[in-house]
């Protein structure tokens, strides 16, 4: 793993996902409280292993991808955050998902903001999007708080989705 891909914030350490994260990822992605509303939905252990292989390859190919989000004080797994190509062609997308026990303390904002800064600063991405259900006010509020702005909507399986974007340098 390239050490330049690791991020340390006030309370978190974000490291590119690797094989040692598989058990934590399986538990996270199998939890309907976490992954039912994520693109692709709840994942089986096999699907999670396939996702992990694709995420590792993404890091090697692009120099960005998904991070395991861990506590800086205890190295405990809190969730994931990262950047990935959306399968619908909307671009590179910011994604994040934290275990229910890690919610409510601002950790998702901290991880998402760090991933966004990495995307623009270190990976050199001019535009990054994030997609949230229109009724997911927590995610949409978080996206606004880290500087992302709504730019379009679309329907997915009858649900209105809101696309947020962050551009660097910001448009004038």
ROSE-983403 format. One record per residue (C-alpha): residue number from 1; chain; z, y, x. Coordinates in nm, 3 decimals, always signed. Example, Ala and Ser with C-alpha at 12.3 -4.5 7.8 and 13.67 -1.06 7.14 Angstrom:
+-----+------+---------+---------+---------+
| pos | unit |      c3 |      c2 |      c1 |
+-----+------+---------+---------+---------+
|   1 |    A |  +0.780 |  -0.450 |  +1.230 |
|   2 |    A |  +0.714 |  -0.106 |  +1.367 |
+-----+------+---------+---------+---------+
// end
This chain:
+-----+------+---------+---------+---------+
| pos | unit |      c3 |      c2 |      c1 |
+-----+------+---------+---------+---------+
|   1 |    A |  +0.000 |  +0.000 |  +0.000 |
|   2 |    A |  -0.087 |  +0.345 |  +0.123 |
|   3 |    A |  +0.238 |  +0.548 |  +0.155 |
|   4 |    A |  +0.045 |  +0.862 |  +0.055 |
|   5 |    A |  +0.012 |  +0.709 |  -0.293 |
|   6 |    A |  +0.391 |  +0.707 |  -0.349 |
|   7 |    A |  +0.562 |  +0.993 |  -0.527 |
|   8 |    A |  +0.929 |  +1.087 |  -0.514 |
|   9 |    A |  +1.068 |  +1.328 |  -0.774 |
|  10 |    A |  +1.425 |  +1.441 |  -0.837 |
|  11 |    A |  +1.523 |  +1.119 |  -1.015 |
|  12 |    A |  +1.227 |  +0.884 |  -0.979 |
|  13 |    A |  +1.014 |  +0.695 |  -0.732 |
|  14 |    A |  +0.658 |  +0.616 |  -0.841 |
|  15 |    A |  +0.488 |  +0.339 |  -0.641 |
|  16 |    A |  +0.147 |  +0.186 |  -0.708 |
|  17 |    A |  +0.192 |  -0.130 |  -0.913 |
|  18 |    A |  +0.177 |  -0.455 |  -0.717 |
|  19 |    A |  +0.244 |  -0.826 |  -0.770 |
|  20 |    A |  +0.620 |  -0.783 |  -0.738 |
|  21 |    A |  +0.616 |  -0.570 |  -1.056 |
|  22 |    A |  +0.464 |  -0.841 |  -1.274 |
|  23 |    A |  +0.784 |  -0.959 |  -1.447 |
|  24 |    A |  +0.884 |  -0.601 |  -1.533 |
|  25 |    A |  +0.531 |  -0.523 |  -1.655 |
|  26 |    A |  +0.520 |  -0.836 |  -1.872 |
|  27 |    A |  +0.848 |  -0.737 |  -2.041 |
|  28 |    A |  +0.734 |  -0.376 |  -2.091 |
|  29 |    A |  +0.390 |  -0.459 |  -2.227 |
|  30 |    A |  +0.521 |  -0.732 |  -2.459 |
|  31 |    A |  +0.767 |  -0.493 |  -2.624 |
|  32 |    A |  +0.623 |  -0.364 |  -2.953 |
|  33 |    A |  +0.860 |  -0.063 |  -2.939 |
|  34 |    A |  +0.671 |  +0.045 |  -2.627 |
|  35 |    A |  +0.317 |  -0.089 |  -2.641 |
|  36 |    A |  +0.228 |  -0.120 |  -3.010 |
|  37 |    A |  +0.078 |  +0.231 |  -3.009 |
|  38 |    A |  -0.079 |  +0.210 |  -2.660 |
|  39 |    A |  -0.451 |  +0.158 |  -2.608 |
|  40 |    A |  -0.497 |  -0.219 |  -2.616 |
|  41 |    A |  -0.163 |  -0.275 |  -2.791 |
|  42 |    A |  +0.103 |  -0.531 |  -2.708 |
|  43 |    A |  -0.008 |  -0.753 |  -2.422 |
|  44 |    A |  +0.050 |  -1.121 |  -2.345 |
|  45 |    A |  +0.170 |  -1.231 |  -2.002 |
|  46 |    A |  -0.186 |  -1.335 |  -1.912 |
|  47 |    A |  -0.331 |  -1.002 |  -2.029 |
|  48 |    A |  -0.064 |  -0.817 |  -1.831 |
|  49 |    A |  -0.149 |  -1.015 |  -1.517 |
|  50 |    A |  -0.517 |  -0.929 |  -1.571 |
|  51 |    A |  -0.424 |  -0.562 |  -1.622 |
|  52 |    A |  -0.222 |  -0.569 |  -1.300 |
|  53 |    A |  -0.515 |  -0.711 |  -1.102 |
|  54 |    A |  -0.741 |  -0.437 |  -1.243 |
|  55 |    A |  -0.479 |  -0.170 |  -1.166 |
|  56 |    A |  -0.447 |  -0.287 |  -0.804 |
|  57 |    A |  -0.828 |  -0.284 |  -0.769 |
|  58 |    A |  -0.838 |  +0.067 |  -0.918 |
|  59 |    A |  -0.609 |  +0.195 |  -0.641 |
|  60 |    A |  -0.835 |  +0.045 |  -0.375 |
|  61 |    A |  -1.151 |  +0.178 |  -0.537 |
|  62 |    A |  -1.036 |  +0.526 |  -0.642 |
|  63 |    A |  -0.716 |  +0.620 |  -0.459 |
|  64 |    A |  -0.536 |  +0.659 |  -0.793 |
|  65 |    A |  -0.411 |  +0.424 |  -1.062 |
|  66 |    A |  -0.093 |  +0.311 |  -1.231 |
|  67 |    A |  +0.253 |  +0.350 |  -1.080 |
|  68 |    A |  +0.570 |  +0.153 |  -1.145 |
|  69 |    A |  +0.831 |  +0.416 |  -1.231 |
|  70 |    A |  +1.169 |  +0.333 |  -1.079 |
|  71 |    A |  +1.501 |  +0.509 |  -1.055 |
|  72 |    A |  +1.549 |  +0.686 |  -0.721 |
|  73 |    A |  +1.921 |  +0.599 |  -0.717 |
|  74 |    A |  +1.900 |  +0.232 |  -0.815 |
|  75 |    A |  +1.532 |  +0.127 |  -0.790 |
|  76 |    A |  +1.560 |  -0.001 |  -1.149 |
|  77 |    A |  +1.232 |  -0.033 |  -1.339 |
|  78 |    A |  +1.194 |  +0.243 |  -1.597 |
|  79 |    A |  +0.828 |  +0.201 |  -1.696 |
|  80 |    A |  +0.481 |  +0.301 |  -1.588 |
|  81 |    A |  +0.277 |  +0.616 |  -1.548 |
|  82 |    A |  -0.064 |  +0.671 |  -1.402 |
|  83 |    A |  -0.428 |  +0.757 |  -1.418 |
|  84 |    A |  -0.709 |  +0.533 |  -1.538 |
|  85 |    A |  -1.065 |  +0.554 |  -1.661 |
|  86 |    A |  -1.074 |  +0.544 |  -2.041 |
|  87 |    A |  -1.301 |  +0.273 |  -2.178 |
|  88 |    A |  -1.444 |  +0.515 |  -2.436 |
|  89 |    A |  -1.600 |  +0.743 |  -2.172 |
|  90 |    A |  -1.366 |  +1.037 |  -2.229 |
|  91 |    A |  -1.275 |  +1.046 |  -1.860 |
|  92 |    A |  -0.975 |  +0.983 |  -1.639 |
|  93 |    A |  -0.667 |  +0.955 |  -1.856 |
|  94 |    A |  -0.299 |  +1.013 |  -1.794 |
|  95 |    A |  -0.092 |  +0.725 |  -1.933 |
|  96 |    A |  +0.280 |  +0.667 |  -1.944 |
|  97 |    A |  +0.518 |  +0.423 |  -2.111 |
|  98 |    A |  +0.891 |  +0.394 |  -2.053 |
|  99 |    A |  +1.135 |  +0.125 |  -2.157 |
| 100 |    A |  +1.334 |  +0.227 |  -2.467 |
| 101 |    A |  +1.654 |  +0.241 |  -2.258 |
| 102 |    A |  +1.493 |  +0.502 |  -2.029 |
| 103 |    A |  +1.395 |  +0.742 |  -2.306 |
| 104 |    A |  +1.562 |  +1.066 |  -2.403 |
| 105 |    A |  +1.651 |  +1.186 |  -2.054 |
| 106 |    A |  +1.325 |  +1.360 |  -1.962 |
| 107 |    A |  +1.207 |  +1.081 |  -1.734 |
| 108 |    A |  +0.872 |  +1.046 |  -1.910 |
| 109 |    A |  +0.804 |  +1.418 |  -1.857 |
| 110 |    A |  +0.907 |  +1.391 |  -1.493 |
| 111 |    A |  +0.682 |  +1.090 |  -1.430 |
| 112 |    A |  +0.385 |  +1.225 |  -1.629 |
| 113 |    A |  +0.402 |  +1.565 |  -1.458 |
| 114 |    A |  +0.414 |  +1.397 |  -1.116 |
| 115 |    A |  +0.113 |  +1.180 |  -1.202 |
| 116 |    A |  -0.080 |  +1.485 |  -1.327 |
| 117 |    A |  -0.003 |  +1.681 |  -1.007 |
| 118 |    A |  -0.113 |  +1.384 |  -0.796 |
| 119 |    A |  -0.436 |  +1.355 |  -0.995 |
| 120 |    A |  -0.533 |  +1.716 |  -0.945 |
| 121 |    A |  -0.383 |  +1.771 |  -0.600 |
| 122 |    A |  -0.415 |  +1.451 |  -0.401 |
| 123 |    A |  -0.690 |  +1.267 |  -0.591 |
| 124 |    A |  -0.894 |  +1.584 |  -0.643 |
| 125 |    A |  -0.963 |  +1.524 |  -1.012 |
| 126 |    A |  -1.088 |  +1.837 |  -1.185 |
| 127 |    A |  -1.028 |  +1.715 |  -1.542 |
| 128 |    A |  -0.765 |  +1.473 |  -1.669 |
| 129 |    A |  -0.725 |  +1.381 |  -2.035 |
| 130 |    A |  -0.447 |  +1.217 |  -2.234 |
| 131 |    A |  -0.477 |  +1.073 |  -2.583 |
| 132 |    A |  -0.196 |  +1.053 |  -2.837 |
| 133 |    A |  -0.175 |  +0.971 |  -3.204 |
| 134 |    A |  -0.164 |  +1.288 |  -3.412 |
| 135 |    A |  +0.172 |  +1.178 |  -3.556 |
| 136 |    A |  +0.325 |  +1.101 |  -3.213 |
| 137 |    A |  +0.499 |  +1.435 |  -3.179 |
| 138 |    A |  +0.712 |  +1.324 |  -2.884 |
| 139 |    A |  +0.410 |  +1.242 |  -2.668 |
| 140 |    A |  +0.214 |  +1.545 |  -2.784 |
| 141 |    A |  +0.511 |  +1.774 |  -2.710 |
| 142 |    A |  +0.549 |  +1.617 |  -2.365 |
| 143 |    A |  +0.178 |  +1.669 |  -2.292 |
| 144 |    A |  +0.204 |  +2.035 |  -2.391 |
| 145 |    A |  +0.517 |  +2.081 |  -2.181 |
| 146 |    A |  +0.335 |  +1.959 |  -1.867 |
| 147 |    A |  +0.045 |  +2.197 |  -1.930 |
| 148 |    A |  -0.207 |  +1.982 |  -2.115 |
| 149 |    A |  -0.391 |  +2.141 |  -2.409 |
| 150 |    A |  -0.544 |  +1.977 |  -2.720 |
| 151 |    A |  -0.923 |  +1.986 |  -2.698 |
| 152 |    A |  -1.060 |  +1.740 |  -2.957 |
| 153 |    A |  -0.970 |  +1.478 |  -3.216 |
| 154 |    A |  -1.125 |  +1.147 |  -3.313 |
| 155 |    A |  -1.050 |  +0.856 |  -3.544 |
| 156 |    A |  -0.942 |  +0.517 |  -3.406 |
| 157 |    A |  -0.893 |  +0.248 |  -3.669 |
| 158 |    A |  -0.831 |  +0.515 |  -3.933 |
| 159 |    A |  -0.572 |  +0.702 |  -3.724 |
| 160 |    A |  -0.635 |  +1.055 |  -3.599 |
| 161 |    A |  -0.607 |  +1.072 |  -3.221 |
| 162 |    A |  -0.567 |  +1.399 |  -3.030 |
| 163 |    A |  -0.724 |  +1.440 |  -2.687 |
| 164 |    A |  -0.538 |  +1.673 |  -2.451 |
| 165 |    A |  -0.683 |  +1.795 |  -2.124 |
| 166 |    A |  -0.575 |  +1.950 |  -1.798 |
| 167 |    A |  -0.835 |  +2.116 |  -1.578 |
| 168 |    A |  -0.794 |  +2.229 |  -1.220 |
| 169 |    A |  -0.861 |  +2.494 |  -1.134 |
| 170 |    A |  -0.774 |  +2.617 |  -1.483 |
| 171 |    A |  -1.064 |  +2.770 |  -1.680 |
| 172 |    A |  -1.068 |  +3.150 |  -1.680 |
+-----+------+---------+---------+---------+
// end
